[in-house]
Amino acid sequence: MAERSPATRRGLRFVLGGVFAFLYLPIAVLVALSFNEGGMPTAWTGFSAKWYGALLSNGDILSAAGNTLIVGTVSTLVATVLGTLLALGIETRRRKGRALEALVFAPMIIPDIVLAIALLSFFSLLKVPMGLHTIVVSHVVFNLAFVSAVVRARLKTFDWSVTEASLDLGASAFTTFRRVTLPLILPAVIAGALLAFTLSVDEFIIAFFTAGAGRASTTLPMQIFAMIRFGVTPEINALATIVMLVSVSALTLAQRLNKGVIAP
Amino acid sequence: MTRFLSIDGVTKRFGRVTAVDRLSLEIRENEFFALLGASGSGKTTLLRMLAGFETPEEGAIRLDGADIAHVAPNRRPVNLMFQSYALFPHMTVEGNIAYGLEMERLPRAEIAARVGEIMETTELAPMARRKPDQLSGGQRQRVALARALVKRPRLLLLDEPLGALDKKLRAAMQLELKRLQHEVGITFIVVTHDQEEALVMADRIAILKDGRLLQVGTPHEVYETPANRYAADFIGLMNFVEEAGRTLAIRPERIRLFPEIADRTTEGRVTARAYHGLDLMLHVATPLAPRPLVVRLTAEDADRRLVAEGDTVTLGWNDADTRNFSD
């Protein structure tokens, strides 16, 4: 490739800077405003963590945070177990699994709103009373696809001869899974779980549709949506900053554990 | 007396391909046996059937008289050393070797003693706590071998055991494997595509082609009296000459240069010389064969009579040194 002139290089750097500013400036503003003492988005009146304190005394927010943790944890656990087994099943029976593969990944591609309406109709058709449990089930649906995608990416480069070696040395299929397969794919399994947890924590549409009536099953994104109808308050900025921090740390950890994890 | 291992009319198909075709073979106890063939000859499929990873559609595999053809791999007294070694990357050398004994639920002390012993034999003791990715190719190969041997199987299967090693190490390991086999007194069946390796290591060799058995015999038998043209061509170097409508095969070392007496003689022109240190290979174009004949001279012979490319030479041989494969 030809040497770029200094002017071109400066120009490219400027464009790159612009793109990053566009991506991250709003987030930076949000984080900054969450520490704004006066609480008005128009004027900086000094640094304060008081809005974070206000969050802790807001019962609605705390109960919504609790709900989100329950939904995130339970749906992640279920999706991780099922998704890992699914990935193993597909990869060990590759030749027959083409149609199955497409079915498994559909929830990743189907728009959330469609999935949300479908799940809502499904639950009402079966007359399932809705609440936190239906959100959990709905989150398992798409988390399953993400976990199995991450685990499958790892299994693509998996040397299956080690599982044969384990059988050859006298281990049962279960012992082989426990002592050989699982330890080797564990980083991908954990990465998949962290990704699933992140997706669940900030998922709004599907939770909104499948939560049913009543405040008891409000999750954090739903709570933020309810609060935002009365304007963006500094409390919301603080809450959003915390949610973002949790998501970013989970994703960073997932990336570190598993190079080449697919982004949501 | 029950035979040790008998493979009786075994057939294995993959879809429309017949990988192993009604193959029968007897293998003796404590034998170092080689399955030799080109890729696609069925040798690896046969080995995997012995290990239990493939099940034959027809036929029986009897070990000590009992049919094991349908016994799961983890329930046969047979171990396989994988071509890729298939070491457990998350376990140490020690952990890899102990794994098979832990599966037998042996007492800890016995496992430690047996692992220690095999690590001494295979000179792995200094690297007991290393992981496979911290080992050289030769060391990994020894771990794979130790891991299979420590189980003291009735039968040890080795899939291209030296395939991943460089040439010099291979030569050393060929003898090492043979020594080890004598020492542990376990029957070895080794799969190889390298005829030289089979000749050096094995007590007996089976030559396979297209899933069928072509010949079984000692290295000397398969080298000196090949059963057919394919076997003759596959093992070592072989010249084929046309003579009065017959195809005769003769080894390069049986052709003599400027012989004083010989049953057959022919003139030819030297097209190439290849110096190998111990010997010299001459390629001589003759009217008897479409391809130049390969003549192998010892360094001593080569020194006595210097021949250059383009020279015209007389070649000769005795009828007793040729084999007739007119078919």
Boltz contact constraints between the chains, C-beta under 6 A:
constraints:
  - contact:
      token1: [A, 161]
      token2: [B, 82]
      max_distance: 6.0
  - contact:
      token1: [A, 161]
      token2: [B, 84]
      max_distance: 6.0
  - contact:
      token1: [A, 161]
      token2: [B, 86]
      max_distance: 6.0
  - contact:
      token1: [A, 162]
      token2: [B, 86]
      max_distance: 6.0
  - contact:
      token1: [A, 162]
      token2: [B, 88]
      max_distance: 6.0
  - contact:
      token1: [A, 165]
      token2: [B, 82]
      max_distance: 6.0
  - contact:
      token1: [A, 165]
      token2: [B, 86]
      max_distance: 6.0
  - contact:
      token1: [A, 167]
      token2: [B, 73]
      max_distance: 6.0
  - contact:
      token1: [A, 167]
      token2: [B, 74]
      max_distance: 6.0
  - contact:
      token1: [A, 168]
      token2: [B, 73]
      max_distance: 6.0
  - contact:
      token1: [A, 168]
      token2: [B, 79]
      max_distance: 6.0
  - contact:
      token1: [A, 168]
      token2: [B, 80]
      max_distance: 6.0
  - contact:
      token1: [A, 169]
      token2: [B, 99]
      max_distance: 6.0
  - contact:
      token1: [A, 169]
      token2: [B, 100]
      max_distance: 6.0
  - contact:
      token1: [A, 169]
      token2: [B, 103]
      max_distance: 6.0
  - contact:
      token1: [A, 170]
      token2: [B, 74]
      max_distance: 6.0
  - contact:
      token1: [A, 170]
      token2: [B, 100]
      max_distance: 6.0
  - contact:
      token1: [A, 170]
      token2: [B, 103]
      max_distance: 6.0
  - contact:
      token1: [A, 171]
      token2: [B, 74]
      max_distance: 6.0
  - contact:
      token1: [A, 171]
      token2: [B, 103]
      max_distance: 6.0
  - contact:
      token1: [A, 180]
      token2: [B, 88]
      max_distance: 6.0
  - contact:
      token1: [A, 183]
      token2: [B, 90]
      max_distance: 6.0
